[in-house]
Amino acid sequence: MNFHKAIAAVLMTAALAGCAQTEGQQRAGTGALIGGAGGALVGQAIGGNTKSTVIGAASGALLGAVVGSATTPQPQRRGEQMCRYQDRDGRIYTAPCDDRYYNGDY
């Protein structure tokens, strides 16, 4: 019965992580899931009981969320943002954005 509850909790957490709106939130949620699973395995291997498994899962989830959030790429400063353009022949190319992008006139 506890196994079914654990599976339900993992599925609910995965579903909630899918509702994240920003890349940082998505990475934090994914990191928490992976860290929690890894922490639970390590806690079970070291302690061999439920208490150590729960402590390992909580610690791993916290560490995974922090690492996932910290590794989110930061937005580039003005002038460094790259935009996609299409020339008259239909070819798409990437180049630094011009002022129309920053002014909202695109």
Backbone hydrogen bonds in HBPLUS format (Angstrom, degrees):
<---DONOR---> <-ACCEPTOR-->    atom                        ^
c    i                          cat <-CA-CA->   ^        H-A-AA   ^      H-
h    n   atom  resd res      DA  || num        DHA   H-A  angle D-A-AA Bond
n    s   type  num  typ     dist DA aas  dist angle  dist       angle   num
A0005-LYS N   A0001-MET O   3.19 MM   4  6.56 151.0  2.28 145.4 153.4     1
A0006-ALA N   A0002-ASN O   2.93 MM   4  6.17 153.3  2.00 147.4 154.7     2
A0007-ILE N   A0003-PHE O   2.98 MM   4  6.25 157.1  2.04 147.5 153.4     3
A0008-ALA N   A0004-HIS O   2.95 MM   4  6.13 158.0  2.00 143.2 149.4     4
A0009-ALA N   A0005-LYS O   2.90 MM   4  6.11 153.1  1.97 145.4 152.7     5
A0010-VAL N   A0006-ALA O   3.00 MM   4  6.26 156.6  2.06 148.0 153.8     6
A0011-LEU N   A0007-ILE O   2.98 MM   4  6.20 161.4  2.01 151.0 156.1     7
A0012-MET N   A0008-ALA O   2.94 MM   4  6.10 157.0  1.99 147.3 153.6     8
A0013-THR N   A0009-ALA O   2.98 MM   4  6.11 156.4  2.03 144.8 151.3     9
A0014-ALA N   A0010-VAL O   2.93 MM   4  6.13 156.4  1.98 147.4 153.9    10
A0015-ALA N   A0011-LEU O   2.93 MM   4  6.13 152.4  2.01 143.8 151.4    11
A0016-LEU N   A0012-MET O   2.95 MM   4  6.18 156.6  2.00 147.2 153.2    12
A0017-ALA N   A0013-THR O   2.89 MM   4  6.08 149.7  1.98 145.4 154.1    13
A0018-GLY N   A0014-ALA O   3.12 MM   4  6.33 137.1  2.31 137.5 147.8    14
A0019-CYS N   A0016-LEU O   3.05 MM   3  5.22 151.4  2.13 102.7 111.6    15
A0020-ALA N   A0017-ALA O   3.33 MM   3  5.63 166.4  2.35 110.0 112.4    16
A0026-GLN N   A0022-THR O   3.02 MM   4  6.31 157.9  2.07 149.4 155.7    17
A0027-ARG N   A0023-GLU O   2.86 MM   4  6.05 161.1  1.90 150.2 155.3    18
A0028-ALA N   A0024-GLY O   2.92 MM   4  6.05 154.1  1.99 143.1 150.5    19
A0029-GLY N   A0025-GLN O   2.94 MM   4  6.09 159.8  1.98 147.0 152.3    20
A0030-THR N   A0026-GLN O   2.94 MM   4  6.12 162.9  1.97 149.7 154.5    21
A0031-GLY N   A0027-ARG O   2.86 MM   4  5.93 158.0  1.91 143.5 150.4    22
A0032-ALA N   A0028-ALA O   2.89 MM   4  6.06 150.0  1.99 143.1 151.3    23
A0033-LEU N   A0029-GLY O   3.04 MM   4  6.30 155.7  2.10 146.0 152.0    24
A0034-ILE N   A0030-THR O   2.99 MM   4  6.23 171.8  1.99 157.0 158.6    25
A0035-GLY N   A0031-GLY O   2.77 MM   4  5.75 161.6  1.81 146.5 153.0    26
A0036-GLY N   A0032-ALA O   2.82 MM   4  5.74 153.7  1.89 140.0 147.6    27
A0037-ALA N   A0033-LEU O   3.07 MM   4  6.24 159.3  2.12 145.5 150.6    28
A0038-GLY N   A0034-ILE O   2.94 MM   4  6.14 166.7  1.96 151.9 156.1    29
A0039-GLY N   A0035-GLY O   2.74 MM   4  5.79 157.6  1.79 146.4 153.6    30
A0040-ALA N   A0036-GLY O   2.94 MM   4  6.03 151.6  2.02 141.1 148.3    31
A0041-LEU N   A0037-ALA O   3.11 MM   4  6.38 156.7  2.17 146.2 152.0    32
A0042-VAL N   A0038-GLY O   2.97 MM   4  6.23 161.8  2.00 151.1 156.2    33
A0043-GLY N   A0039-GLY O   2.80 MM   4  5.90 162.2  1.83 148.4 154.1    34
A0044-GLN N   A0040-ALA O   2.94 MM   4  6.05 156.0  2.00 144.0 150.2    35
A0045-ALA N   A0041-LEU O   2.94 MM   4  6.11 153.8  2.01 143.1 150.8    36
A0046-ILE N   A0042-VAL O   2.89 MM   4  6.08 154.2  1.96 152.1 158.6    37
A0047-GLY N   A0043-GLY O   2.87 MM   4  5.78 160.6  1.91 147.7 152.3    38
A0048-GLY N   A0044-GLN O   2.88 MM   4  4.63 127.2  2.16 110.8 126.7    39
A0053-THR N   A0049-ASN O   3.17 MM   4  6.39 149.2  2.27 144.8 153.9    40
A0054-VAL N   A0050-THR O   2.93 MM   4  6.17 160.0  1.97 156.7 160.7    41
A0055-ILE N   A0051-LYS O   2.99 MM   4  6.21 163.1  2.02 151.8 156.8    42
A0056-GLY N   A0052-SER O   2.90 MM   4  5.93 158.2  1.94 140.6 147.2    43
A0057-ALA N   A0053-THR O   2.88 MM   4  6.06 153.4  1.96 144.3 151.9    44
A0058-ALA N   A0054-VAL O   2.94 MM   4  6.12 163.2  1.97 150.8 154.9    45
A0059-SER N   A0055-ILE O   2.92 MM   4  6.05 165.9  1.94 150.5 155.0    46
A0060-GLY N   A0056-GLY O   2.87 MM   4  5.90 160.2  1.91 144.2 150.5    47
A0061-ALA N   A0057-ALA O   2.90 MM   4  5.99 153.6  1.97 143.6 150.9    48
A0062-LEU N   A0058-ALA O   3.01 MM   4  6.19 161.5  2.05 148.8 153.5    49
A0063-LEU N   A0059-SER O   2.95 MM   4  6.13 170.0  1.96 152.9 155.9    50
A0064-GLY N   A0060-GLY O   2.78 MM   4  5.82 156.7  1.84 143.8 151.4    51
A0065-ALA N   A0061-ALA O   2.93 MM   4  6.05 154.3  2.00 145.1 151.2    52
A0066-VAL N   A0062-LEU O   3.05 MM   4  6.28 160.0  2.09 150.1 155.4    53
A0067-VAL N   A0063-LEU O   2.94 MM   4  6.14 166.4  1.96 153.0 156.7    54
A0068-GLY N   A0064-GLY O   2.86 MM   4  5.91 160.4  1.90 144.3 150.7    55
A0069-SER N   A0065-ALA O   2.96 MM   4  6.02 157.4  2.01 143.9 149.8    56
A0070-ALA N   A0066-VAL O   2.89 MM   4  5.99 155.5  1.95 146.5 153.9    57
A0071-THR N   A0067-VAL O   3.00 MM   4  6.09 139.8  2.17 146.5 155.1    58
A0072-THR N   A0069-SER O   3.38 MM   3  5.54 164.5  2.40 107.4 109.6    59
A0080-GLU N   A0077-ARG O   2.97 MM   3  5.61 160.0  2.01 139.7 143.4    60
A0097-CYS N   A0081-GLN O   2.98 MM  16  5.90 163.4  2.01 155.9 154.8    61
A0083-CYS N   A0095-ALA O   2.87 MM  12  5.67 175.3  1.87 163.7 162.1    62
A0095-ALA N   A0083-CYS O   3.04 MM  12  5.67 158.2  2.08 157.4 164.2    63
A0085-TYR N   A0093-TYR O   2.78 MM   8  5.40 168.5  1.79 165.0 169.1    64
A0093-TYR N   A0085-TYR O   2.87 MM   8  5.40 156.1  1.93 146.4 154.3    65
A0087-ASP N   A0091-ARG O   2.91 MM   4  5.55 158.4  1.95 159.2 161.4    66
A0090-GLY N   A0087-ASP O   3.01 MM   3  5.39 162.7  2.04 114.2 119.2    67
A0101-TYR N   A0098-ASP O   3.11 MM   3  5.88 144.7  2.24 120.4 127.5    68
A0103-ASN N   A0099-ASP O   2.97 MM   4  6.13 145.0  2.09 151.5 161.5    69
A0104-GLY N   A0100-ARG O   3.08 MM   4  5.94 117.9  2.48 134.4 146.4    70
A0105-ASP N   A0100-ARG O   2.86 MM   5  4.78 139.1  2.03 145.5 150.5    71
